[in-house]
Amino acid sequence: MKKLLTLIAMLTIGFGYQNCHEPSGWCYDISTQQCFYMFETAVVDTAFAEYQEEVEDDNDVIGAFCGTTMVGFAYADASYITVPAMGNDGSLPGYCDGTSVPTFQLYDASNDVILDADVGEGVETPLWALNAIHLMPQLTANNTFGCYDADACNYNPDATAEGECTYPSGCDNQCDSDLEFDDCGVCGGDGSDDQGCGCFEPAPSGCDNTCGSTLEFDDCGVCGGDDSSCTGCTDDLADNYDSGNTIDDGSCEYTIPAVSDLSAEDGPERAILAWTAPASMGDASYTYDVVSGGEVVKADLIGTSTQVLNLEPDVEACFTVVAKKCLW
């Protein structure tokens, strides 16, 4: 009975003024021709539309449209929300007539947004009819939840209700990034910029494999050496031969063995000398000098015997045989 009295009151009010809802911006002109659509309930995002009996601007609002023209609205209530739909009384072109099927929108006060509303699957909205009261089932409207922040990775310009925002992340400040700085401060780096001597420094170098080294192996194979460890006499015939030497410095010293078995036979104004060659020393053969009185009287002899001629009779002579060898 209460709803019926309310409806009768709406039918008997005066005409010729405009009714507006400031938050939504909706306004419509009161017409002498009206039709009413009474919804049992109104639901927004699976919950009943918001309403407060004393504070209407905080309520959700249901609006009726013929085409794109706002033709009436009603504040949400617990049940049986009666939405007027004004008709064209001759002075309101674009308003409903007997060929019109109104559509509905819902102003969601909590999100300050206007949503398209659905009368339900399989339900057809009746044609507008003068002074008709159409009982309708549930009216449903749904928000598109999304991020309002244009700086967010998931910004949704079509969102009608605030959803969770995600923002650039990682050291590169990119969406969905999980990159981190490595120990050298390189974003997403793998630490390879430190090769053992510090970030962005050359790797260990030199023959000693240490940071900043320029040392090289010398010819003796010694790291940073000066060749001295293998330099010396390399001739195994020399007195000072060292098998560890690989670089000859000309320092070889030799001792040529003396001849042996030196003998002398005298003859007329001559002496016949014979001797035994020293032990072999390398491949080259010996040559010999015969020295007497400090002077060489025979030089570069090849054999192991010789005659010294033109000696004075009955004068004693002394001879020395010196063995010589060419080693190079």
URKA-V111971 format. One record per backbone hydrogen bond with DSSP energy under -1.0 kcal/mol. CO is the residue of the C=O (numbers start at 1). NH is the residue of the N-H. E is the energy in kcal/mol with one decimal. If there is no record, write none. Layout:
co->{CO & CO}
nh->{NH & NH}
e->{E & E}
This chain:
co->{1 & 2 & 3 & 4 & 5 & 6 & 7 & 8 & 17 & 19 & 21 & 21 & 26 & 28 & 33 & 34 & 35 & 36 & 37 & 38 & 39 & 40 & 41 & 42 & 43 & 44 & 47 & 50 & 56 & 60 & 61 & 62 & 63 & 64 & 65 & 66 & 69 & 71 & 72 & 74 & 81 & 83 & 85 & 86 & 92 & 96 & 97 & 100 & 103 & 104 & 105 & 106 & 107 & 108 & 108 & 113 & 115 & 118 & 120 & 129 & 132 & 134 & 136 & 139 & 140 & 141 & 144 & 144 & 146 & 147 & 149 & 152 & 156 & 161 & 166 & 169 & 170 & 174 & 174 & 179 & 180 & 182 & 186 & 186 & 191 & 193 & 198 & 205 & 206 & 210 & 210 & 215 & 216 & 218 & 222 & 222 & 227 & 230 & 230 & 232 & 233 & 235 & 238 & 242 & 247 & 253 & 260 & 263 & 265 & 267 & 269 & 270 & 271 & 272 & 273 & 274 & 276 & 287 & 288 & 289 & 290 & 290 & 291 & 292 & 295 & 298 & 301 & 304 & 306 & 308 & 312 & 320 & 322 & 324}
nh->{5 & 6 & 7 & 8 & 9 & 10 & 11 & 12 & 30 & 28 & 25 & 26 & 21 & 19 & 87 & 131 & 85 & 134 & 83 & 136 & 81 & 80 & 139 & 49 & 141 & 47 & 44 & 60 & 59 & 76 & 107 & 74 & 105 & 71 & 103 & 69 & 66 & 86 & 64 & 62 & 39 & 37 & 35 & 96 & 95 & 88 & 100 & 128 & 65 & 117 & 63 & 115 & 61 & 112 & 113 & 108 & 106 & 140 & 123 & 132 & 36 & 38 & 40 & 43 & 118 & 45 & 160 & 161 & 163 & 156 & 152 & 155 & 159 & 146 & 153 & 174 & 173 & 169 & 177 & 171 & 188 & 185 & 182 & 189 & 194 & 200 & 201 & 210 & 209 & 205 & 213 & 207 & 224 & 221 & 218 & 225 & 230 & 246 & 247 & 249 & 242 & 238 & 241 & 245 & 232 & 239 & 276 & 274 & 272 & 270 & 311 & 267 & 308 & 265 & 306 & 263 & 260 & 324 & 301 & 322 & 297 & 298 & 320 & 295 & 292 & 290 & 288 & 275 & 273 & 271 & 315 & 291 & 289 & 287}
e->{-2.3 & -2.1 & -2.4 & -2.3 & -2.3 & -2.0 & -1.7 & -1.1 & -2.9 & -2.4 & -1.8 & -1.0 & -3.2 & -3.0 & -3.7 & -3.8 & -2.8 & -3.2 & -3.0 & -3.7 & -2.5 & -1.8 & -2.4 & -3.2 & -2.3 & -1.8 & -3.7 & -2.9 & -1.8 & -3.4 & -3.5 & -2.3 & -2.2 & -2.8 & -2.5 & -1.9 & -2.1 & -2.9 & -3.6 & -3.0 & -2.6 & -2.4 & -1.4 & -1.7 & -1.8 & -2.7 & -2.2 & -3.2 & -2.6 & -2.4 & -3.1 & -3.0 & -1.6 & -1.2 & -1.5 & -3.2 & -3.0 & -2.9 & -1.8 & -2.2 & -2.9 & -3.1 & -1.9 & -3.1 & -3.3 & -2.2 & -2.9 & -1.7 & -2.9 & -2.7 & -1.8 & -1.0 & -1.8 & -2.5 & -3.0 & -1.9 & -1.6 & -2.8 & -1.6 & -1.8 & -2.8 & -2.3 & -2.1 & -2.0 & -1.6 & -2.8 & -1.8 & -1.9 & -1.7 & -2.5 & -1.7 & -1.9 & -2.9 & -2.3 & -2.4 & -2.0 & -1.1 & -2.4 & -2.5 & -1.4 & -1.6 & -1.9 & -1.1 & -2.0 & -2.6 & -4.0 & -3.9 & -2.3 & -4.0 & -1.9 & -2.3 & -2.2 & -2.8 & -2.4 & -2.1 & -3.1 & -2.2 & -3.4 & -3.5 & -3.2 & -3.0 & -1.6 & -2.6 & -1.8 & -3.1 & -3.0 & -2.0 & -2.2 & -3.0 & -1.9 & -1.5 & -3.4 & -2.2 & -2.5}
